[in-house]
């Protein structure tokens, strides 16, 4: 069973939306671990049906090295992002993890990606699943 870690901060809205869609598509064929930079984000992701969750720098650093896939907004690899919630240790642990990293290009930081066309979150999540997680199941949404 693949272990997918969803990381989010602030209110956990992006992570919750990702987890809901993952559970809708893959049901219980994957294990979803919710990691929040704060307790509110973790709580919201657990409500979205994550299998388990934890909060804070140590939980993220320790778990990032033990999962198959890490999903989150691009800002999870930017030190001091999310109003300072992403510590340098968190950013380093995620970037250095051997896990496949799928980063969603949504952020509030003063960062732009050349050539990127903004899309609504639901469309980005569909693309994430279709293009990056299709190997997990033959019945991926179309």
C-alpha positions as CSV (number, residue, x, y, z in Angstrom):
1,X,0.0,0.0,0.0
2,X,1.4,3.4,-1.0
3,X,1.8,6.0,1.7
4,X,0.9,9.5,0.6
5,X,1.7,12.4,2.8
6,X,-0.4,15.6,2.4
7,X,1.3,18.7,4.0
8,X,-0.5,22.0,4.5
9,X,-0.6,24.9,6.9
10,X,-2.7,27.9,7.9
11,X,-6.3,26.7,7.6
12,X,-5.6,23.4,5.8
13,X,-8.0,24.1,2.9
14,X,-5.6,23.0,0.1
15,X,-4.7,19.8,2.0
16,X,-8.3,19.0,2.8
17,X,-9.4,19.4,-0.9
18,X,-6.5,17.1,-2.0
19,X,-7.3,14.4,0.6
20,X,-11.1,14.4,-0.3
21,X,-10.2,13.8,-3.9
22,X,-7.6,11.2,-3.1
23,X,-10.1,9.3,-1.0
24,X,-12.8,9.6,-3.6
25,X,-10.6,8.2,-6.3
26,X,-8.4,5.7,-4.5
27,X,-10.7,4.9,-1.5
28,X,-8.7,2.8,1.0
29,X,-6.1,1.4,-1.5
30,X,-3.7,4.1,-0.2
31,X,-2.8,5.4,3.2
32,X,-3.1,9.2,3.5
33,X,-1.1,10.9,6.2
34,X,-2.0,14.5,7.0
35,X,0.8,16.7,8.3
36,X,-0.1,20.2,9.3
37,X,2.2,23.0,10.2
38,X,-0.4,23.9,12.8
39,X,-3.2,22.0,14.7
40,X,-6.0,23.7,12.7
41,X,-4.6,22.5,9.4
42,X,-4.1,18.9,10.7
43,X,-7.6,18.9,12.1
44,X,-9.2,20.0,8.8
45,X,-7.2,17.3,6.9
46,X,-8.3,14.6,9.3
47,X,-11.9,15.7,8.9
48,X,-11.3,15.2,5.1
49,X,-10.7,11.5,5.9
50,X,-6.9,11.2,6.2
51,X,-6.0,7.9,7.8
52,X,-3.9,9.6,10.4
53,X,-2.3,12.9,11.1
54,X,0.3,14.9,13.1
55,X,1.3,18.5,13.6
56,X,4.5,20.5,13.7
57,X,8.1,20.6,12.5
58,X,9.3,17.3,14.1
59,X,6.3,15.3,12.7
60,X,6.9,16.6,9.2
61,X,10.7,16.1,9.3
62,X,10.4,12.5,10.6
63,X,7.5,11.5,8.4
64,X,8.9,13.0,5.1
65,X,11.6,10.4,4.9
66,X,9.2,7.5,5.4
67,X,6.5,8.0,2.8
68,X,6.2,7.2,-1.0
69,X,4.7,10.5,-2.1
70,X,4.5,14.0,-0.6
71,X,1.7,16.4,-1.9
72,X,1.3,20.0,-0.9
73,X,1.4,23.6,-2.1
74,X,4.7,24.7,-3.6
75,X,5.3,26.8,-0.5
76,X,6.1,23.7,1.6
77,X,9.6,23.8,0.1
78,X,10.1,27.5,0.8
79,X,11.6,28.4,4.1
80,X,9.5,30.9,6.1
81,X,6.5,30.5,3.8
82,X,2.9,30.4,5.0
83,X,3.5,33.4,7.3
84,X,6.5,31.7,8.8
85,X,4.9,28.3,9.5
86,X,7.3,26.5,7.1
87,X,10.6,26.4,9.0
88,X,13.9,25.9,7.2
89,X,14.0,22.4,8.7
90,X,10.6,21.6,7.2
91,X,11.6,22.9,3.8
92,X,14.9,21.0,3.8
93,X,13.3,17.7,5.0
94,X,10.6,17.8,2.2
95,X,13.1,18.8,-0.5
96,X,15.6,16.2,0.6
97,X,13.1,13.4,1.0
98,X,13.5,10.4,-1.3
99,X,9.7,10.5,-1.8
100,X,8.1,11.6,-5.0
101,X,7.1,15.3,-4.5
102,X,4.0,16.7,-6.2
103,X,3.8,20.4,-5.5
104,X,0.7,22.4,-6.3
105,X,1.5,25.9,-7.7
106,X,-0.7,27.8,-5.3
107,X,1.0,30.1,-2.8
108,X,0.8,33.6,-1.2
109,X,4.5,34.1,-1.2
110,X,6.3,36.7,-3.4
111,X,7.2,33.9,-5.9
112,X,6.2,33.6,-9.5
113,X,6.7,30.7,-11.9
114,X,7.5,31.8,-15.4
115,X,5.2,30.1,-18.0
116,X,2.7,28.9,-15.4
117,X,-1.0,29.7,-16.1
118,X,-3.1,29.9,-13.0
119,X,-5.9,27.4,-12.6
120,X,-8.6,26.8,-10.0
121,X,-7.6,24.3,-7.2
122,X,-10.1,21.6,-8.3
123,X,-8.6,21.5,-11.8
124,X,-5.1,21.4,-10.4
125,X,-6.1,18.4,-8.1
126,X,-7.6,16.5,-11.1
127,X,-4.3,17.1,-13.0
128,X,-2.3,16.0,-10.0
129,X,-4.2,12.7,-9.9
130,X,-4.3,12.0,-13.6
131,X,-0.8,12.9,-14.5
132,X,1.1,12.1,-11.3
133,X,-0.7,9.3,-9.5
134,X,-2.1,7.3,-12.4
135,X,0.2,4.3,-11.6
136,X,-1.6,3.7,-8.4
137,X,-4.9,2.5,-10.0
138,X,-6.2,1.6,-13.5
139,X,-9.4,3.5,-12.8
140,X,-8.3,7.0,-12.5
141,X,-10.9,9.7,-13.2
142,X,-11.0,11.2,-16.7
